[in-house]
Amino acid sequence: MNVTNAVASRISCRAFLDKPVEKQILVEILESAKRAPSGGNLQPWLVHVLTGQPLAEFLTAIRGKLSMLPVGEGTEYNIYPPELHDPYRARRFKCGEDLYATIGIPRDNRPARVRQFSRNYEFFGAPVGLFFCIDRRMGQDQWADLGMFMQTVMLLARERGLHTCAQEAWAIWHKTIAEFLQLPPGVMLFSGMALGYMDEGAPINSLRTERAALDEFATLQGFET
């Protein structure tokens, strides 16, 4: 698979097969991903990988807390801008509508939507969960580096026939995650990621989000017609 195909076939997978991923595959992905770009070669990313019994224990702990704190513990950063405006607001709204349409959940069925969203906190059934963290002293530039590292992980996963779902939704459980992973106080959680083999037959995985036309986001100058 070339890079173009990996980019084109990457989706936010929300239903995985119960099929384990070999440790060597994760090692290969992370070893290659460390070549992701970073300003000044700081390499500010930190990643924790859970599978098997540790993942099961973590998810059990989360299930126990969901009933008491259905909206989690709050986040340490804004996942979206507080006053999200168009066209970004419209894109987010349509993405949500299209997603729930794949599984026949109408907008007015809030309980069903909440149940589906809570699947985030099961890693959508993926056999591997990753948590991406960063030193609290880092700035916006290093957060961008961390995002590029995550993208590299996702594309390398596609190369190996795997799928992923980046999940900032895990940010609402930053306290529990920090405690479980024994993160030092100077390290904060940014995002989770589900990784595994996609359930090709799951309707929710049929979603392909729309993307803006090139002239909406790119300006090209100096080229000959």
Secondary structure, DSSP 8 states (H G I E B T S, - for coil): --HHHHHHH--B---B-S----HHHHHHHHHHHTTS--GGG---EEEEEEEHHHHHHHHHHHHHHHTT-TTTT--SS-SS-TT--TTHHHHHHHHHHHHHHTTT--TT-HHHHHHHHGGGGGGGG-SEEEEEEEETT--HHHHHHHHHHHHHHHHHHHHTT-EEEEEGGGGGGHHHHHHHHT--TTEEEEEEEEEE-B-TT-GGGG-------HHHH----S---
